[in-house]
Amino acid sequence: MHTRSALVATALLTAAIVAGNTAPAGADTTTCPGTYACVWKDASYRTSGNSLGYLKWARFISRFSAYRYNGTTDTVHDDASSAKNNGTSQDVYFFKDEYCRGAMFALSRGANDGDFNNGTPAGGFNDTLDSGAFGSFRSAC
């Protein structure tokens, strides 16, 4: 009996430790793959509730209108509300116009913005982006 009680106690302790180390649902900041920049249609790194519904790029995208969010039929043109720079060394630039022109803002490596509607970045970028590029690829865009 004593051994059985010890086993039950050990099992309960192990379950508590595992549960305590598990991140709550939705706690992942973004699902943007390493070395990429990503945008999502909605705030909080989601597109229609899906964290994998992003547009990603490793160098630049001249025209967001030519792309759809991953796993959706939604075009990215003028329809992004959150972003992440998961690149390895450069700032990423987001532009209101195609071919990396017009008003823009930058996210440094590792930075993210979960809601363009909150006033950061300043300048009304919610649902207005049309292109993006990592720093060394801006002129190629």
Disulfide bonds with the S-S distance in Angstrom:
Cys32-Cys38 2.18
Cys100-Cys141 2.02
